[in-house]
Amino acid sequence: MTDDTALQVAGLGKRYGRTWALRDCSLRLPIGRIAALVGPNGAGKTTLLHLAVGLLRPDEGEARVFGRDPRAGREALADIGFVAQDTPLYRDFSAAELVKLGGKLNRTWDAALAHERLSRLDIPTGRAVGKLSGGQRAQVALALALAKRPRLLLLDEPIASLDPLARHEFMQTLMGAVSETDTTVLLSSHLLADLERACDFLIVLQKAHVQLSGDVDDLLARHRTLIGPRESEASALAGTFAVIRASRTDRQSTLLVRLPGAMPALAEGWRAQDVNLEDLVLAYLTAGSEARTQTQGELAAK
Amino acid sequence: MIEFVLDGRSQVATYMQLVLQVKQALRVGLVRPGDQLPRVRDVAQQLAINPNTVLKAYRELRLEGLTEGRPGGGTFLVGTLAGPSLGSQAELRDELVGWLGRARSAGLTREDITALIETTVRSTFDGTEGN
């Protein structure tokens, strides 16, 4: 375990009855990153987050936050901020009361910071949060999580239920807050478009498994879409590329591939295109379990 | 002070869009040496982008000698983009116009030409600078 690691999970698994919600999950999130945890509903995103914050006990493997088991006690939890799905808050309490409550429940608590954030956003702190708009409620939940001054902030689908403007405002607040601190962020979402410019680390989860994880720029540099004649596909690839996802017509092959290293010369008739984050995520989600064993991302480099 | 705007449909990386916007602003005189660039935090918040992306853009500008950090904080423009490159640009542009004329008379369409330029640029630069 290196000391630039915010979150490390190894062989992590969680089972509900006979169904594994998460299995063989290994990844390392370095300090200072803003990571997107993406995957379809039911992929295991919430389970992974709950294991990372110690709300669940793993059935296999372990999760460590700054080197500590999140279930080990208050020391470890002091570093972690968590905004659960649909930002649950005591609806009859006002934001001001929630800030006060948080002060009683946490060792580290920056109430002034929370108030400053909320007033900057013109959120009425005296009104019951149940009467606020969804966007305002999400902002209150974020302000509360930030008041703890967490070193690792986890957010479960914080923007999924918000309208586009509220989503943008939430991401603005989050990015502004992160700039002021060294907080590492892990946020789950199935809305990739909102995260594309915010995140520099990507974790793709599907069917309880990590399909891909790593630095976004690295991942983009290591993948290409190759387009060429189907008849020469076998010879053009010749074992150099790992094909993540292929689609074929009677003449043409379109392949999203992982590069062996530097981009090799391509066979006659083939061209390569850069991929974007969306191409990459879709390819790995489509590829399913097939690609999983080949892609160790960050982990292989360790 | 410069206000950054991103092109949502551009394929250009976000940090490079910021770099290019500063350079463009310098070229047309929207900003001048001595001007301050917005704080990283403000850019990240305004555009809802990763602060590391802004840092990367500012680092790139510093490496190119266009900005410097000052004690007490802040990134200031120091360089200009006028100078020797502008003169040679005009010459290069003339050569390019000539080349485009030859390409057209050889029967290449606009799309053919764009594709040829793109693939050539790519193969030329891929070897020399990492992605």
Interface residues (C-beta under 8 A of the other chain):
Chain A: G32 I34 H168 M171 Q172 T173 L174 M175 G176 V178 S179 E180 R197 A198 C199 D200 A221 M263 R271 D274 N276
Chain B: L6 Q11 T14 V40 R41 D42 A44 Q45 Q46 L47 A48 I49 N50 P51 N52 T53 V54 T119 D126 G130 N131
